[in-house]
């Protein structure tokens, strides 16, 4: 739905990475990532927030849900953290391979 039906030009290449729904199905946090810089992230977040009503209506129709949760979009930082950890590990391996580390 996000990829093919939202027509907002601010919406970048968005990937939905996870959803946390409360047990009473009243609220849902939708986690997403976007390819690009901080501006692309901010623009995509604004586009998703603007589309909340449309998305909720579509979910209700398609899933035949009595209660459609309130949606809250959150940027998922886990990929950035994972990339940073990978970068740190790579640099540690390179230092160890060079023999430049003082032990």
Sine and cosine of phi, psi and omega as CSV:
sin_phi,cos_phi,sin_psi,cos_psi,sin_omega,cos_omega
0.00,0.00,-0.73,0.69,-0.01,-1.00
-0.89,0.46,-0.69,0.72,-0.08,-1.00
-0.95,0.32,-0.66,0.75,-0.16,-0.99
-0.96,-0.28,-0.32,0.95,-0.12,-0.99
-0.93,-0.38,-0.34,0.94,0.05,-1.00
-1.00,0.10,0.81,-0.58,-0.12,-0.99
-0.96,-0.27,0.20,0.98,-0.03,-1.00
-0.93,0.36,0.83,-0.55,-0.03,-1.00
-0.91,0.41,-0.30,0.95,0.03,-1.00
-0.97,0.26,-0.28,0.96,-0.06,-1.00
-0.96,0.27,0.89,-0.46,0.02,-1.00
-1.00,0.04,-0.35,-0.94,0.02,-1.00
-0.98,0.19,1.00,-0.04,-0.11,-0.99
-0.99,-0.15,0.67,-0.74,0.12,-0.99
-0.84,-0.53,0.80,-0.60,0.09,-1.00
-0.99,0.16,0.85,-0.53,-0.09,-1.00
-0.97,-0.24,-0.27,0.96,0.01,-1.00
0.01,-1.00,0.30,-0.95,0.03,-1.00
-0.61,-0.79,0.77,-0.64,0.12,-0.99
-0.93,-0.37,0.86,-0.51,-0.01,-1.00
-0.91,-0.41,0.70,-0.72,0.06,-1.00
-0.92,0.39,0.38,-0.93,-0.06,-1.00
-0.88,0.47,-0.49,0.87,0.02,-1.00
-1.00,0.02,0.07,1.00,0.04,-1.00
0.86,0.51,0.49,0.87,0.03,-1.00
-1.00,0.03,-0.52,0.86,-0.07,-1.00
-0.71,-0.70,0.55,-0.83,0.07,-1.00
-0.63,-0.77,0.76,-0.65,0.14,-0.99
-0.99,-0.12,0.82,-0.58,-0.01,-1.00
-0.94,-0.34,0.88,-0.47,-0.03,-1.00
-1.00,-0.09,0.66,-0.75,-0.04,-1.00
-0.62,-0.78,0.36,-0.93,0.18,-0.98
-0.83,-0.56,0.28,-0.96,0.03,-1.00
-0.57,-0.82,0.63,-0.78,0.06,-1.00
-0.98,0.21,0.78,-0.63,0.04,-1.00
0.73,-0.68,-0.17,-0.99,-0.07,-1.00
-1.00,-0.02,-0.18,-0.98,-0.03,-1.00
-0.87,0.49,-0.61,0.79,0.03,-1.00
-0.90,0.44,-0.68,0.73,0.03,-1.00
-0.89,0.45,-0.63,0.77,0.03,-1.00
-0.90,0.44,-0.72,0.70,-0.02,-1.00
-0.91,0.42,-0.69,0.72,0.00,-1.00
-0.90,0.43,-0.68,0.74,0.01,-1.00
-0.91,0.41,-0.65,0.76,0.04,-1.00
-0.88,0.47,-0.67,0.74,0.02,-1.00
-0.90,0.43,-0.66,0.75,0.01,-1.00
-0.90,0.43,-0.66,0.75,0.02,-1.00
-0.91,0.42,-0.68,0.73,0.02,-1.00
-0.89,0.46,-0.61,0.79,0.02,-1.00
-0.92,0.39,-0.50,0.87,-0.07,-1.00
-1.00,-0.01,0.07,1.00,-0.07,-1.00
-0.82,0.58,-0.71,0.71,-0.01,-1.00
-0.88,0.48,-0.72,0.69,0.03,-1.00
-0.87,0.49,-0.73,0.69,-0.03,-1.00
-0.89,0.46,-0.69,0.72,0.00,-1.00
-0.89,0.46,-0.68,0.74,0.02,-1.00
-0.88,0.47,-0.69,0.72,0.00,-1.00
-0.91,0.42,-0.66,0.75,0.04,-1.00
-0.88,0.48,-0.69,0.72,0.01,-1.00
-0.88,0.48,-0.68,0.74,0.01,-1.00
-0.93,0.38,-0.73,0.68,-0.12,-0.99
-0.97,0.25,-0.57,0.82,-0.06,-1.00
-0.99,-0.16,-0.06,1.00,0.00,-1.00
0.78,0.62,0.76,0.65,-0.03,-1.00
-1.00,-0.04,0.68,-0.74,0.08,-1.00
-0.95,0.32,-0.68,0.73,0.04,-1.00
-0.90,-0.44,0.85,-0.52,0.07,-1.00
-0.97,-0.22,0.82,-0.57,-0.09,-1.00
-0.92,0.39,0.47,-0.88,0.18,-0.98
-0.92,0.38,0.72,-0.69,-0.06,-1.00
-0.97,-0.23,0.67,-0.74,0.08,-1.00
-0.75,-0.66,0.86,-0.51,-0.02,-1.00
-1.00,-0.04,0.74,-0.67,0.00,-1.00
-0.77,-0.64,0.70,-0.71,0.06,-1.00
-0.95,0.32,0.71,-0.71,-0.03,-1.00
-1.00,-0.05,0.94,-0.33,-0.02,-1.00
-1.00,0.09,-0.06,1.00,-0.12,-0.99
-0.89,0.45,-0.57,0.82,0.03,-1.00
-0.91,0.40,-0.65,0.76,0.04,-1.00
-0.90,0.44,-0.69,0.72,0.02,-1.00
-0.89,0.45,-0.66,0.75,0.03,-1.00
-0.89,0.46,-0.68,0.74,0.04,-1.00
-0.90,0.43,-0.63,0.78,0.02,-1.00
-0.91,0.41,-0.68,0.74,0.03,-1.00
-0.89,0.46,-0.69,0.72,0.03,-1.00
-0.87,0.50,-0.66,0.75,0.03,-1.00
-0.89,0.46,-0.69,0.72,0.02,-1.00
-0.90,0.44,-0.69,0.72,0.02,-1.00
-0.89,0.45,-0.65,0.76,0.02,-1.00
-0.88,0.47,-0.68,0.73,-0.01,-1.00
-0.92,0.39,-0.58,0.81,0.06,-1.00
-0.91,0.41,-0.66,0.75,0.04,-1.00
-0.89,0.46,-0.66,0.75,-0.01,-1.00
-0.91,0.41,-0.65,0.76,0.05,-1.00
-0.89,0.46,-0.69,0.73,0.01,-1.00
-0.92,0.40,-0.59,0.81,-0.01,-1.00
-0.95,0.31,-0.52,0.86,0.00,-1.00
-0.96,0.27,-0.36,0.93,-0.07,-1.00
0.97,0.25,0.19,0.98,-0.05,-1.00
-0.99,0.11,-0.10,1.00,-0.02,-1.00
-0.99,0.14,0.76,-0.65,0.04,-1.00
-1.00,0.07,0.86,-0.51,-0.01,-1.00
-0.94,-0.34,0.00,0.00,0.00,0.00
